[in-house]
Every structure is written in C-alpha cells, then in structure tokens.
Amino acid sequence: MDILFVIDRLELKYFEFNNLVTNFWLIRELLRNSNNVYITTIDHFAVISGKAYAHCFKSFEQDENIFYEKPEVLKQIEDFKLVMFRPDPPVDIDYINATYVFDFVDRNKTTILNDPKSIRNFNEKLHTLKFLDLMPENIVTSSKSDIIKFLNQHEEIVLKPLNGCFGSGVMTLKKGDKNTA
C-alpha cells in the first residue's frame, strides 16, 4: 500500500535517526509490513488542474533507522491509499492553507486520518467546550474588558491563545498583577 505521512518541517529536517517521535515508529512499522511510505510537509503541496499533489520523499529502513530518498517526487495525493496528516500546530495561515489542498482529494480513493477539514473547521482548543462538566469555569474572548471582568471574578486565571502551541503565549494572571494590561 502507498501511504503518505504529512509531518512537521522540523521533523523532516531531523528525520533520520529520529526515534524520539511517534511518526518514526509508525513509519518504521509500516515499512516493515511492505508498505511504500512517503513523507512530506505542509509547504510541499500543490493543486494542479484541480488535483491535489505533494512533493514528497520515499522513506526506507536501513540498520534499524529510517531515511528518505532525495530528490523529492511529485505525486498526486489520490494515488495514496492512506494519508496520515500529522503536523503539529500552530494552526496558522500556512497550516490552514494546507488543509484547503485536501478539499481536492477524492475521499473514495484516499483515506485521510486526522482529516485536515475537521481540524480547520473545529479548533481543537474550542472542542474542550463540549465537555464543560469536566473543566473549570472559562470564557473564550478577544475582549480585554471580558478578560478583566473574568479575572476580577476569579482572582487568578490562565490565558491561552487559540492558535498557539507548546505553551506559546500562555500566561497566568493574578488580580492586581501589573501585567494585566
């Protein structure tokens, strides 16, 4: 089976010998089961004449490690039986634009795990609001006055941007904190 993994740019940069990430183990196991596994990143997509393509690299195993062949090859995404969409956030404009490419993939020909359309259409941080009984009181707002009112009510709050990752932009505020502004 031909499988495409969409991974992080940083992960591609340090792809070889990178057994610290889940993708390494998934790809290695798929290779060991006689699959053809290709890798790409969100900045390697194209739509040509209404068809989605990826500039990708064929991976292979050697001496218990995985590598990829250079140069890249251009393949139509529908030629893959399975696409594993696994880049990490931030869900920035590059990430969003990459999800649009998958609107041109026939889902009857290609299965896409971690469907980019679902990621684009429903923010993962907002998804938690479906489980209010499992979390503390919260608000989602871009209004400074709403934040200050919430802070005054609770005396200590955590601010977290909707599009960040790895703790970027997260801060704790206490009532009276000079950083409140």
LOPASE-285336 format. One record per residue (C-alpha): x, y, z. Coordinates in steps of 0.25 Angstrom, whole numbers, plus 5000, padded with zeros to 4 digits. Example, Ala and Ser with C-alpha at 12.3 -4.5 7.8 and 13.67 -1.06 7.14 Angstrom:
504949825031
505549965029
This chain:
500050005000
500550144997
500450235009
500750385011
501150445024
501050595026
502050635037
502650755043
503650835036
504650825048
504350675048
504750665033
506050745036
506450635047
505750515040
506850415040
507150355054
505950425060
505350315068
504850415079
503550445071
502350355069
502450365054
503750295054
503150175060
501950175051
502650195038
503750085042
502649985045
501850015032
503149995024
503449865031
502049825026
502449845012
501749985010
502250095002
502350215011
502550355006
502750475015
502450625012
502150755020
501050855019
501950945010
502150844999
500650834994
500150884981
498750884973
498950864958
497850864949
496850834961
497650714966
498450714979
499950684979
501050664989
502550684987
502950564995
504150474999
504050324999
504550265012
505350145015
505850065026
507350035028
508049985040
506850005049
506750145045
505850215035
506350305024
505750375011
506250374997
506550504990
506150574982
504750594984
503650534975
502350604971
501150504974
499650524973
499050514987
497950424982
499050324978
499250294992
498250194999
498550265012
498950395017
499350425031
499250575034
500150585046
500750725046
500750795060
500150935062
500151055062
498951055053
499451175046
499151225032
500151125026
499451015033
498051065029
498451075014
499050935014
497650885019
497050945007
497850854997
497150735003
495850794998
496350744985
496550594989
495450494986
495150424999
494650304992
496050284987
496850324999
496650315014
497150425022
497450415037
497350545045
496550605034
497050745031
495650785028
495250755042
496450815048
496150945040
494650945043
494750925058
495850985067
496450875076
496450975088
495051015086
494650865085
494850855100
493650945102
492750825098
493250765112
492950875121
492550775133
494050735133
494650875133
494750995142
493951115138
494451185126
494251285115
494751305100
494851445096
495751545090
495151655098
496051725108
494951765117
494351625117
495751575122
495851675133
494451645138
494751495138
496051525145
495351615156
494351505158
495351385159
496551465165
497551375157
497351325142
498151255131
498151325117
498351235105
498351275091
497451185081
498551175071
499851155079
500551025082
501650975092
501151075103
501451195093
500651315099
500151245111
500151335123
499551335137
498951465143
498651495157
497751605161
498551735163
499651685154
500451795147
500451715134
498951715133
498951825123
